[in-house]
Amino acid sequence: MDAIGRIKKDLELFAKNIKEIESIKLHGEECKIVEMAQNYRDDTTYYLEHKDYLTSFGCITYAHGLLDAVRLSHHLIKDE
């Protein structure tokens, strides 16, 4: 898979995971964390459109990390 394909796949996964967050009640700073994750997702798209694939990939990776922290605290990430 090339860089563009990987970034697009990660964007799709982020969209799936953000929908999962919509079903829970966020506490304290979690709203800000989710907002930051969405901003990094938006940055991912911006840099992808400007063909800066390294920065784009870094942004989506960071977005996933932020979102996963919230998902983990709500037991939405299952042990496999």
PyMOL Python script that loads the backbone (N, CA, C, O; Angstrom):
from pymol import cmd

cmd.read_pdbstr("""\
ATOM      1  N   MET A   1       0.847  -1.170   0.000  1.00  0.00           N
ATOM      2  CA  MET A   1       0.000   0.000   0.000  1.00  0.00           C
ATOM      3  C   MET A   1       0.899   1.242   0.000  1.00  0.00           C
ATOM      4  O   MET A   1       1.859   1.320   0.766  1.00  0.00           O
ATOM      5  N   ASP A   2       0.585   2.192  -0.850  1.00  0.00           N
ATOM      6  CA  ASP A   2       1.373   3.418  -0.909  1.00  0.00           C
ATOM      7  C   ASP A   2       0.922   4.389   0.192  1.00  0.00           C
ATOM      8  O   ASP A   2      -0.052   4.134   0.900  1.00  0.00           O
ATOM      9  N   ALA A   3       1.643   5.495   0.318  1.00  0.00           N
ATOM     10  CA  ALA A   3       1.374   6.466   1.379  1.00  0.00           C
ATOM     11  C   ALA A   3      -0.041   7.033   1.293  1.00  0.00           C
ATOM     12  O   ALA A   3      -0.721   7.158   2.311  1.00  0.00           O
ATOM     13  N   ILE A   4      -0.477   7.368   0.112  1.00  0.00           N
ATOM     14  CA  ILE A   4      -1.814   7.940  -0.052  1.00  0.00           C
ATOM     15  C   ILE A   4      -2.877   6.935   0.364  1.00  0.00           C
ATOM     16  O   ILE A   4      -3.826   7.281   1.067  1.00  0.00           O
ATOM     17  N   GLY A   5      -2.718   5.702  -0.067  1.00  0.00           N
ATOM     18  CA  GLY A   5      -3.676   4.652   0.294  1.00  0.00           C
ATOM     19  C   GLY A   5      -3.729   4.426   1.790  1.00  0.00           C
ATOM     20  O   GLY A   5      -4.803   4.243   2.362  1.00  0.00           O
ATOM     21  N   ARG A   6      -2.566   4.438   2.422  1.00  0.00           N
ATOM     22  CA  ARG A   6      -2.504   4.235   3.877  1.00  0.00           C
ATOM     23  C   ARG A   6      -3.195   5.373   4.622  1.00  0.00           C
ATOM     24  O   ARG A   6      -3.949   5.130   5.564  1.00  0.00           O
ATOM     25  N   ILE A   7      -2.946   6.599   4.211  1.00  0.00           N
ATOM     26  CA  ILE A   7      -3.562   7.754   4.861  1.00  0.00           C
ATOM     27  C   ILE A   7      -5.073   7.708   4.693  1.00  0.00           C
ATOM     28  O   ILE A   7      -5.811   7.962   5.645  1.00  0.00           O
ATOM     29  N   LYS A   8      -5.539   7.386   3.489  1.00  0.00           N
ATOM     30  CA  LYS A   8      -6.986   7.307   3.253  1.00  0.00           C
ATOM     31  C   LYS A   8      -7.622   6.196   4.077  1.00  0.00           C
ATOM     32  O   LYS A   8      -8.734   6.356   4.579  1.00  0.00           O
ATOM     33  N   LYS A   9      -6.928   5.074   4.221  1.00  0.00           N
ATOM     34  CA  LYS A   9      -7.428   3.979   5.042  1.00  0.00           C
ATOM     35  C   LYS A   9      -7.530   4.419   6.504  1.00  0.00           C
ATOM     36  O   LYS A   9      -8.506   4.106   7.186  1.00  0.00           O
ATOM     37  N   ASP A  10      -6.525   5.141   6.977  1.00  0.00           N
ATOM     38  CA  ASP A  10      -6.544   5.638   8.353  1.00  0.00           C
ATOM     39  C   ASP A  10      -7.648   6.673   8.561  1.00  0.00           C
ATOM     40  O   ASP A  10      -8.244   6.730   9.636  1.00  0.00           O
ATOM     41  N   LEU A  11      -7.923   7.485   7.552  1.00  0.00           N
ATOM     42  CA  LEU A  11      -9.036   8.439   7.650  1.00  0.00           C
ATOM     43  C   LEU A  11     -10.375   7.709   7.777  1.00  0.00           C
ATOM     44  O   LEU A  11     -11.247   8.130   8.537  1.00  0.00           O
ATOM     45  N   GLU A  12     -10.532   6.622   7.034  1.00  0.00           N
ATOM     46  CA  GLU A  12     -11.757   5.826   7.130  1.00  0.00           C
ATOM     47  C   GLU A  12     -11.901   5.204   8.515  1.00  0.00           C
ATOM     48  O   GLU A  12     -12.994   5.186   9.081  1.00  0.00           O
ATOM     49  N   LEU A  13     -10.799   4.694   9.057  1.00  0.00           N
ATOM     50  CA  LEU A  13     -10.827   4.109  10.392  1.00  0.00           C
ATOM     51  C   LEU A  13     -11.159   5.176  11.434  1.00  0.00           C
ATOM     52  O   LEU A  13     -11.912   4.918  12.373  1.00  0.00           O
ATOM     53  N   PHE A  14     -10.602   6.360  11.269  1.00  0.00           N
ATOM     54  CA  PHE A  14     -10.902   7.446  12.191  1.00  0.00           C
ATOM     55  C   PHE A  14     -12.395   7.774  12.156  1.00  0.00           C
ATOM     56  O   PHE A  14     -13.011   7.968  13.204  1.00  0.00           O
ATOM     57  N   ALA A  15     -12.971   7.836  10.975  1.00  0.00           N
ATOM     58  CA  ALA A  15     -14.404   8.127  10.840  1.00  0.00           C
ATOM     59  C   ALA A  15     -15.237   7.075  11.572  1.00  0.00           C
ATOM     60  O   ALA A  15     -16.229   7.408  12.220  1.00  0.00           O
ATOM     61  N   LYS A  16     -14.839   5.820  11.469  1.00  0.00           N
ATOM     62  CA  LYS A  16     -15.538   4.740  12.171  1.00  0.00           C
ATOM     63  C   LYS A  16     -15.420   4.918  13.679  1.00  0.00           C
ATOM     64  O   LYS A  16     -16.406   4.792  14.405  1.00  0.00           O
ATOM     65  N   ASN A  17     -14.223   5.209  14.141  1.00  0.00           N
ATOM     66  CA  ASN A  17     -13.992   5.340  15.576  1.00  0.00           C
ATOM     67  C   ASN A  17     -14.645   6.581  16.172  1.00  0.00           C
ATOM     68  O   ASN A  17     -15.084   6.553  17.322  1.00  0.00           O
ATOM     69  N   ILE A  18     -14.717   7.658  15.417  1.00  0.00           N
ATOM     70  CA  ILE A  18     -15.346   8.876  15.937  1.00  0.00           C
ATOM     71  C   ILE A  18     -16.844   8.663  16.094  1.00  0.00           C
ATOM     72  O   ILE A  18     -17.452   9.226  17.005  1.00  0.00           O
ATOM     73  N   LYS A  19     -17.447   7.865  15.230  1.00  0.00           N
ATOM     74  CA  LYS A  19     -18.870   7.529  15.373  1.00  0.00           C
ATOM     75  C   LYS A  19     -19.104   6.767  16.669  1.00  0.00           C
ATOM     76  O   LYS A  19     -20.124   6.958  17.332  1.00  0.00           O
ATOM     77  N   GLU A  20     -18.179   5.919  17.022  1.00  0.00           N
ATOM     78  CA  GLU A  20     -18.268   5.147  18.260  1.00  0.00           C
ATOM     79  C   GLU A  20     -18.291   6.083  19.475  1.00  0.00           C
ATOM     80  O   GLU A  20     -19.001   5.823  20.447  1.00  0.00           O
ATOM     81  N   ILE A  21     -17.525   7.153  19.419  1.00  0.00           N
ATOM     82  CA  ILE A  21     -17.445   8.117  20.510  1.00  0.00           C
ATOM     83  C   ILE A  21     -18.770   8.862  20.684  1.00  0.00           C
ATOM     84  O   ILE A  21     -19.116   9.257  21.798  1.00  0.00           O
ATOM     85  N   GLU A  22     -19.509   9.052  19.596  1.00  0.00           N
ATOM     86  CA  GLU A  22     -20.775   9.789  19.661  1.00  0.00           C
ATOM     87  C   GLU A  22     -21.801   9.108  20.567  1.00  0.00           C
ATOM     88  O   GLU A  22     -22.749   9.747  21.023  1.00  0.00           O
ATOM     89  N   SER A  23     -21.615   7.825  20.825  1.00  0.00           N
ATOM     90  CA  SER A  23     -22.595   7.079  21.605  1.00  0.00           C
ATOM     91  C   SER A  23     -22.325   7.116  23.110  1.00  0.00           C
ATOM     92  O   SER A  23     -23.063   6.498  23.878  1.00  0.00           O
ATOM     93  N   ILE A  24     -21.285   7.827  23.544  1.00  0.00           N
ATOM     94  CA  ILE A  24     -20.947   7.844  24.970  1.00  0.00           C
ATOM     95  C   ILE A  24     -20.986   9.265  25.519  1.00  0.00           C
ATOM     96  O   ILE A  24     -20.903  10.239  24.770  1.00  0.00           O
ATOM     97  N   LYS A  25     -21.112   9.362  26.823  1.00  0.00           N
ATOM     98  CA  LYS A  25     -21.066  10.654  27.501  1.00  0.00           C
ATOM     99  C   LYS A  25     -19.613  10.950  27.855  1.00  0.00           C
ATOM    100  O   LYS A  25     -18.958  10.186  28.563  1.00  0.00           O
ATOM    101  N   LEU A  26     -19.130  12.071  27.347  1.00  0.00           N
ATOM    102  CA  LEU A  26     -17.749  12.460  27.605  1.00  0.00           C
ATOM    103  C   LEU A  26     -17.670  13.230  28.915  1.00  0.00           C
ATOM    104  O   LEU A  26     -18.604  13.943  29.282  1.00  0.00           O
ATOM    105  N   HIS A  27     -16.555  13.086  29.615  1.00  0.00           N
ATOM    106  CA  HIS A  27     -16.365  13.703  30.920  1.00  0.00           C
ATOM    107  C   HIS A  27     -15.156  14.628  30.905  1.00  0.00           C
ATOM    108  O   HIS A  27     -14.172  14.365  30.215  1.00  0.00           O
ATOM    109  N   GLY A  28     -15.237  15.703  31.662  1.00  0.00           N
ATOM    110  CA  GLY A  28     -14.100  16.595  31.857  1.00  0.00           C
ATOM    111  C   GLY A  28     -13.479  17.074  30.564  1.00  0.00           C
ATOM    112  O   GLY A  28     -14.154  17.650  29.711  1.00  0.00           O
ATOM    113  N   GLU A  29     -12.201  16.834  30.427  1.00  0.00           N
ATOM    114  CA  GLU A  29     -11.434  17.312  29.279  1.00  0.00           C
ATOM    115  C   GLU A  29     -11.594  16.451  28.031  1.00  0.00           C
ATOM    116  O   GLU A  29     -11.004  16.752  26.992  1.00  0.00           O
ATOM    117  N   GLU A  30     -12.380  15.391  28.122  1.00  0.00           N
ATOM    118  CA  GLU A  30     -12.521  14.481  26.966  1.00  0.00           C
ATOM    119  C   GLU A  30     -13.087  15.186  25.740  1.00  0.00           C
ATOM    120  O   GLU A  30     -12.705  14.863  24.615  1.00  0.00           O
ATOM    121  N   CYS A  31     -13.986  16.137  25.938  1.00  0.00           N
ATOM    122  CA  CYS A  31     -14.535  16.874  24.786  1.00  0.00           C
ATOM    123  C   CYS A  31     -13.414  17.608  24.046  1.00  0.00           C
ATOM    124  O   CYS A  31     -13.366  17.612  22.816  1.00  0.00           O
ATOM    125  N   LYS A  32     -12.526  18.221  24.806  1.00  0.00           N
ATOM    126  CA  LYS A  32     -11.404  18.943  24.205  1.00  0.00           C
ATOM    127  C   LYS A  32     -10.462  17.974  23.493  1.00  0.00           C
ATOM    128  O   LYS A  32      -9.944  18.294  22.424  1.00  0.00           O
ATOM    129  N   ILE A  33     -10.236  16.798  24.071  1.00  0.00           N
ATOM    130  CA  ILE A  33      -9.363  15.796  23.450  1.00  0.00           C
ATOM    131  C   ILE A  33      -9.951  15.334  22.118  1.00  0.00           C
ATOM    132  O   ILE A  33      -9.229  15.210  21.129  1.00  0.00           O
ATOM    133  N   VAL A  34     -11.258  15.081  22.092  1.00  0.00           N
ATOM    134  CA  VAL A  34     -11.917  14.655  20.852  1.00  0.00           C
ATOM    135  C   VAL A  34     -11.868  15.783  19.825  1.00  0.00           C
ATOM    136  O   VAL A  34     -11.650  15.533  18.639  1.00  0.00           O
ATOM    137  N   GLU A  35     -12.065  17.007  20.268  1.00  0.00           N
ATOM    138  CA  GLU A  35     -11.980  18.155  19.357  1.00  0.00           C
ATOM    139  C   GLU A  35     -10.577  18.267  18.762  1.00  0.00           C
ATOM    140  O   GLU A  35     -10.417  18.530  17.570  1.00  0.00           O
ATOM    141  N   MET A  36      -9.569  18.066  19.600  1.00  0.00           N
ATOM    142  CA  MET A  36      -8.190  18.100  19.102  1.00  0.00           C
ATOM    143  C   MET A  36      -7.966  16.989  18.078  1.00  0.00           C
ATOM    144  O   MET A  36      -7.320  17.215  17.055  1.00  0.00           O
ATOM    145  N   ALA A  37      -8.489  15.803  18.341  1.00  0.00           N
ATOM    146  CA  ALA A  37      -8.351  14.685  17.403  1.00  0.00           C
ATOM    147  C   ALA A  37      -8.994  15.043  16.062  1.00  0.00           C
ATOM    148  O   ALA A  37      -8.430  14.759  15.006  1.00  0.00           O
ATOM    149  N   GLN A  38     -10.165  15.662  16.108  1.00  0.00           N
ATOM    150  CA  GLN A  38     -10.845  16.058  14.871  1.00  0.00           C
ATOM    151  C   GLN A  38     -10.050  17.132  14.128  1.00  0.00           C
ATOM    152  O   GLN A  38     -10.004  17.133  12.898  1.00  0.00           O
ATOM    153  N   ASN A  39      -9.428  18.037  14.870  1.00  0.00           N
ATOM    154  CA  ASN A  39      -8.596  19.058  14.226  1.00  0.00           C
ATOM    155  C   ASN A  39      -7.394  18.419  13.526  1.00  0.00           C
ATOM    156  O   ASN A  39      -7.029  18.819  12.420  1.00  0.00           O
ATOM    157  N   TYR A  40      -6.787  17.432  14.171  1.00  0.00           N
ATOM    158  CA  TYR A  40      -5.678  16.725  13.531  1.00  0.00           C
ATOM    159  C   TYR A  40      -6.149  15.944  12.310  1.00  0.00           C
ATOM    160  O   TYR A  40      -5.423  15.839  11.321  1.00  0.00           O
ATOM    161  N   ARG A  41      -7.359  15.397  12.372  1.00  0.00           N
ATOM    162  CA  ARG A  41      -7.936  14.729  11.195  1.00  0.00           C
ATOM    163  C   ARG A  41      -8.084  15.724  10.047  1.00  0.00           C
ATOM    164  O   ARG A  41      -7.770  15.414   8.897  1.00  0.00           O
ATOM    165  N   ASP A  42      -8.570  16.931  10.377  1.00  0.00           N
ATOM    166  CA  ASP A  42      -8.704  17.969   9.351  1.00  0.00           C
ATOM    167  C   ASP A  42      -7.339  18.360   8.782  1.00  0.00           C
ATOM    168  O   ASP A  42      -7.197  18.582   7.580  1.00  0.00           O
ATOM    169  N   ASP A  43      -6.341  18.441   9.662  1.00  0.00           N
ATOM    170  CA  ASP A  43      -4.980  18.733   9.203  1.00  0.00           C
ATOM    171  C   ASP A  43      -4.478  17.641   8.267  1.00  0.00           C
ATOM    172  O   ASP A  43      -3.778  17.918   7.294  1.00  0.00           O
ATOM    173  N   THR A  44      -4.843  16.397   8.571  1.00  0.00           N
ATOM    174  CA  THR A  44      -4.455  15.269   7.719  1.00  0.00           C
ATOM    175  C   THR A  44      -4.928  15.502   6.292  1.00  0.00           C
ATOM    176  O   THR A  44      -4.163  15.343   5.342  1.00  0.00           O
ATOM    177  N   THR A  45      -6.183  15.877   6.151  1.00  0.00           N
ATOM    178  CA  THR A  45      -6.772  16.123   4.834  1.00  0.00           C
ATOM    179  C   THR A  45      -6.080  17.295   4.138  1.00  0.00           C
ATOM    180  O   THR A  45      -5.788  17.235   2.944  1.00  0.00           O
ATOM    181  N   TYR A  46      -5.824  18.346   4.887  1.00  0.00           N
ATOM    182  CA  TYR A  46      -5.160  19.527   4.329  1.00  0.00           C
ATOM    183  C   TYR A  46      -3.795  19.144   3.741  1.00  0.00           C
ATOM    184  O   TYR A  46      -3.493  19.465   2.592  1.00  0.00           O
ATOM    185  N   TYR A  47      -2.983  18.460   4.540  1.00  0.00           N
ATOM    186  CA  TYR A  47      -1.644  18.104   4.072  1.00  0.00           C
ATOM    187  C   TYR A  47      -1.675  17.056   2.959  1.00  0.00           C
ATOM    188  O   TYR A  47      -0.814  17.051   2.079  1.00  0.00           O
ATOM    189  N   LEU A  48      -2.659  16.179   3.002  1.00  0.00           N
ATOM    190  CA  LEU A  48      -2.819  15.206   1.922  1.00  0.00           C
ATOM    191  C   LEU A  48      -3.096  15.925   0.604  1.00  0.00           C
ATOM    192  O   LEU A  48      -2.514  15.594  -0.429  1.00  0.00           O
ATOM    193  N   GLU A  49      -3.995  16.916   0.652  1.00  0.00           N
ATOM    194  CA  GLU A  49      -4.321  17.690  -0.551  1.00  0.00           C
ATOM    195  C   GLU A  49      -3.110  18.478  -1.066  1.00  0.00           C
ATOM    196  O   GLU A  49      -3.007  18.744  -2.264  1.00  0.00           O
ATOM    197  N   HIS A  50      -2.208  18.845  -0.174  1.00  0.00           N
ATOM    198  CA  HIS A  50      -1.016  19.593  -0.556  1.00  0.00           C
ATOM    199  C   HIS A  50       0.202  18.689  -0.797  1.00  0.00           C
ATOM    200  O   HIS A  50       1.336  19.157  -0.896  1.00  0.00           O
ATOM    201  N   LYS A  51      -0.069  17.390  -0.889  1.00  0.00           N
ATOM    202  CA  LYS A  51       0.937  16.376  -1.219  1.00  0.00           C
ATOM    203  C   LYS A  51       2.099  16.315  -0.215  1.00  0.00           C
ATOM    204  O   LYS A  51       3.208  15.907  -0.562  1.00  0.00           O
ATOM    205  N   ASP A  52       1.833  16.721   1.023  1.00  0.00           N
ATOM    206  CA  ASP A  52       2.810  16.582   2.099  1.00  0.00           C
ATOM    207  C   ASP A  52       2.412  15.337   2.882  1.00  0.00           C
ATOM    208  O   ASP A  52       1.791  15.423   3.942  1.00  0.00           O
ATOM    209  N   TYR A  53       2.780  14.181   2.341  1.00  0.00           N
ATOM    210  CA  TYR A  53       2.305  12.906   2.865  1.00  0.00           C
ATOM    211  C   TYR A  53       2.896  12.559   4.229  1.00  0.00           C
ATOM    212  O   TYR A  53       2.228  11.932   5.051  1.00  0.00           O
ATOM    213  N   LEU A  54       4.117  12.954   4.470  1.00  0.00           N
ATOM    214  CA  LEU A  54       4.733  12.666   5.756  1.00  0.00           C
ATOM    215  C   LEU A  54       4.003  13.402   6.885  1.00  0.00           C
ATOM    216  O   LEU A  54       3.683  12.801   7.911  1.00  0.00           O
ATOM    217  N   THR A  55       3.743  14.684   6.701  1.00  0.00           N
ATOM    218  CA  THR A  55       3.017  15.457   7.706  1.00  0.00           C
ATOM    219  C   THR A  55       1.584  14.954   7.831  1.00  0.00           C
ATOM    220  O   THR A  55       1.049  14.873   8.937  1.00  0.00           O
ATOM    221  N   SER A  56       0.967  14.621   6.718  1.00  0.00           N
ATOM    222  CA  SER A  56      -0.389  14.098   6.724  1.00  0.00           C
ATOM    223  C   SER A  56      -0.473  12.820   7.544  1.00  0.00           C
ATOM    224  O   SER A  56      -1.384  12.660   8.356  1.00  0.00           O
ATOM    225  N   PHE A  57       0.470  11.914   7.338  1.00  0.00           N
ATOM    226  CA  PHE A  57       0.484  10.654   8.078  1.00  0.00           C
ATOM    227  C   PHE A  57       0.727  10.906   9.567  1.00  0.00           C
ATOM    228  O   PHE A  57       0.116  10.258  10.417  1.00  0.00           O
ATOM    229  N   GLY A  58       1.607  11.837   9.876  1.00  0.00           N
ATOM    230  CA  GLY A  58       1.849  12.180  11.272  1.00  0.00           C
ATOM    231  C   GLY A  58       0.599  12.713  11.950  1.00  0.00           C
ATOM    232  O   GLY A  58       0.329  12.393  13.108  1.00  0.00           O
ATOM    233  N   CYS A  59      -0.153  13.517  11.238  1.00  0.00           N
ATOM    234  CA  CYS A  59      -1.383  14.090  11.800  1.00  0.00           C
ATOM    235  C   CYS A  59      -2.432  13.014  12.085  1.00  0.00           C
ATOM    236  O   CYS A  59      -3.055  13.023  13.146  1.00  0.00           O
ATOM    237  N   ILE A  60      -2.629  12.099  11.154  1.00  0.00           N
ATOM    238  CA  ILE A  60      -3.655  11.075  11.377  1.00  0.00           C
ATOM    239  C   ILE A  60      -3.223  10.113  12.469  1.00  0.00           C
ATOM    240  O   ILE A  60      -4.060   9.598  13.210  1.00  0.00           O
ATOM    241  N   THR A  61      -1.936   9.868  12.575  1.00  0.00           N
ATOM    242  CA  THR A  61      -1.443   9.000  13.642  1.00  0.00           C
ATOM    243  C   THR A  61      -1.701   9.644  15.004  1.00  0.00           C
ATOM    244  O   THR A  61      -2.141   8.974  15.938  1.00  0.00           O
ATOM    245  N   TYR A  62      -1.431  10.918  15.111  1.00  0.00           N
ATOM    246  CA  TYR A  62      -1.668  11.640  16.366  1.00  0.00           C
ATOM    247  C   TYR A  62      -3.166  11.688  16.674  1.00  0.00           C
ATOM    248  O   TYR A  62      -3.570  11.529  17.826  1.00  0.00           O
ATOM    249  N   ALA A  63      -3.984  11.907  15.650  1.00  0.00           N
ATOM    250  CA  ALA A  63      -5.442  11.935  15.836  1.00  0.00           C
ATOM    251  C   ALA A  63      -5.939  10.608  16.399  1.00  0.00           C
ATOM    252  O   ALA A  63      -6.769  10.587  17.308  1.00  0.00           O
ATOM    253  N   HIS A  64      -5.434   9.509  15.862  1.00  0.00           N
ATOM    254  CA  HIS A  64      -5.818   8.187  16.367  1.00  0.00           C
ATOM    255  C   HIS A  64      -5.399   8.015  17.821  1.00  0.00           C
ATOM    256  O   HIS A  64      -6.159   7.471  18.623  1.00  0.00           O
ATOM    257  N   GLY A  65      -4.207   8.469  18.167  1.00  0.00           N
ATOM    258  CA  GLY A  65      -3.730   8.339  19.537  1.00  0.00           C
ATOM    259  C   GLY A  65      -4.624   9.074  20.520  1.00  0.00           C
ATOM    260  O   GLY A  65      -4.966   8.543  21.577  1.00  0.00           O
ATOM    261  N   LEU A  66      -5.000  10.298  20.170  1.00  0.00           N
ATOM    262  CA  LEU A  66      -5.896  11.063  21.041  1.00  0.00           C
ATOM    263  C   LEU A  66      -7.243  10.368  21.193  1.00  0.00           C
ATOM    264  O   LEU A  66      -7.760  10.219  22.300  1.00  0.00           O
ATOM    265  N   LEU A  67      -7.796   9.951  20.072  1.00  0.00           N
ATOM    266  CA  LEU A  67      -9.106   9.308  20.102  1.00  0.00           C
ATOM    267  C   LEU A  67      -9.046   7.976  20.845  1.00  0.00           C
ATOM    268  O   LEU A  67      -9.963   7.637  21.594  1.00  0.00           O
ATOM    269  N   ASP A  68      -7.978   7.229  20.640  1.00  0.00           N
ATOM    270  CA  ASP A  68      -7.837   5.939  21.327  1.00  0.00           C
ATOM    271  C   ASP A  68      -7.747   6.108  22.841  1.00  0.00           C
ATOM    272  O   ASP A  68      -8.215   5.247  23.586  1.00  0.00           O
ATOM    273  N   ALA A  69      -7.153   7.201  23.302  1.00  0.00           N
ATOM    274  CA  ALA A  69      -7.083   7.442  24.744  1.00  0.00           C
ATOM    275  C   ALA A  69      -8.490   7.559  25.330  1.00  0.00           C
ATOM    276  O   ALA A  69      -8.770   7.008  26.395  1.00  0.00           O
ATOM    277  N   VAL A  70      -9.360   8.267  24.644  1.00  0.00           N
ATOM    278  CA  VAL A  70     -10.749   8.407  25.104  1.00  0.00           C
ATOM    279  C   VAL A  70     -11.479   7.075  24.976  1.00  0.00           C
ATOM    280  O   VAL A  70     -12.210   6.678  25.883  1.00  0.00           O
ATOM    281  N   ARG A  71     -11.288   6.396  23.872  1.00  0.00           N
ATOM    282  CA  ARG A  71     -11.948   5.104  23.669  1.00  0.00           C
ATOM    283  C   ARG A  71     -11.513   4.103  24.733  1.00  0.00           C
ATOM    284  O   ARG A  71     -12.336   3.342  25.245  1.00  0.00           O
ATOM    285  N   LEU A  72     -10.236   4.100  25.066  1.00  0.00           N
ATOM    286  CA  LEU A  72      -9.713   3.186  26.074  1.00  0.00           C
ATOM    287  C   LEU A  72     -10.314   3.480  27.458  1.00  0.00           C
ATOM    288  O   LEU A  72     -10.655   2.560  28.201  1.00  0.00           O
ATOM    289  N   SER A  73     -10.436   4.755  27.788  1.00  0.00           N
ATOM    290  CA  SER A  73     -10.972   5.115  29.097  1.00  0.00           C
ATOM    291  C   SER A  73     -12.444   4.740  29.250  1.00  0.00           C
ATOM    292  O   SER A  73     -12.957   4.651  30.366  1.00  0.00           O
ATOM    293  N   HIS A  74     -13.116   4.524  28.127  1.00  0.00           N
ATOM    294  CA  HIS A  74     -14.535   4.119  28.142  1.00  0.00           C
ATOM    295  C   HIS A  74     -14.702   2.646  27.770  1.00  0.00           C
ATOM    296  O   HIS A  74     -15.812   2.193  27.490  1.00  0.00           O
ATOM    297  N   HIS A  75     -13.610   1.912  27.768  1.00  0.00           N
ATOM    298  CA  HIS A  75     -13.624   0.474  27.502  1.00  0.00           C
ATOM    299  C   HIS A  75     -14.208   0.141  26.120  1.00  0.00           C
ATOM    300  O   HIS A  75     -14.894  -0.867  25.949  1.00  0.00           O
ATOM    301  N   LEU A  76     -13.921   1.007  25.140  1.00  0.00           N
ATOM    302  CA  LEU A  76     -14.387   0.755  23.773  1.00  0.00           C
ATOM    303  C   LEU A  76     -13.356   0.018  22.939  1.00  0.00           C
ATOM    304  O   LEU A  76     -13.646  -0.413  21.823  1.00  0.00           O
ATOM    305  N   ILE A  77     -12.169  -0.126  23.470  1.00  0.00           N
ATOM    306  CA  ILE A  77     -11.126  -0.906  22.800  1.00  0.00           C
ATOM    307  C   ILE A  77     -11.077  -2.252  23.475  1.00  0.00           C
ATOM    308  O   ILE A  77     -10.841  -2.348  24.680  1.00  0.00           O
ATOM    309  N   LYS A  78     -11.299  -3.284  22.706  1.00  0.00           N
ATOM    310  CA  LYS A  78     -11.367  -4.640  23.232  1.00  0.00           C
ATOM    311  C   LYS A  78     -10.005  -5.323  23.116  1.00  0.00           C
ATOM    312  O   LYS A  78      -9.279  -5.114  22.144  1.00  0.00           O
ATOM    313  N   ASP A  79      -9.668  -6.130  24.103  1.00  0.00           N
ATOM    314  CA  ASP A  79      -8.468  -6.966  23.995  1.00  0.00           C
ATOM    315  C   ASP A  79      -8.740  -8.041  22.965  1.00  0.00           C
ATOM    316  O   ASP A  79      -9.821  -8.628  22.921  1.00  0.00           O
ATOM    317  N   GLU A  80      -7.741  -8.286  22.141  1.00  0.00           N
ATOM    318  CA  GLU A  80      -7.962  -9.283  21.086  1.00  0.00           C
ATOM    319  C   GLU A  80      -7.173 -10.517  21.345  1.00  0.00           C
ATOM    320  O   GLU A  80      -7.234 -11.465  20.561  1.00  0.00           O
TER     321      GLU A  80
END
""", "prot")
cmd.dss("prot")
cmd.show_as("cartoon", "prot")
cmd.util.cbc("prot")
cmd.orient("prot")
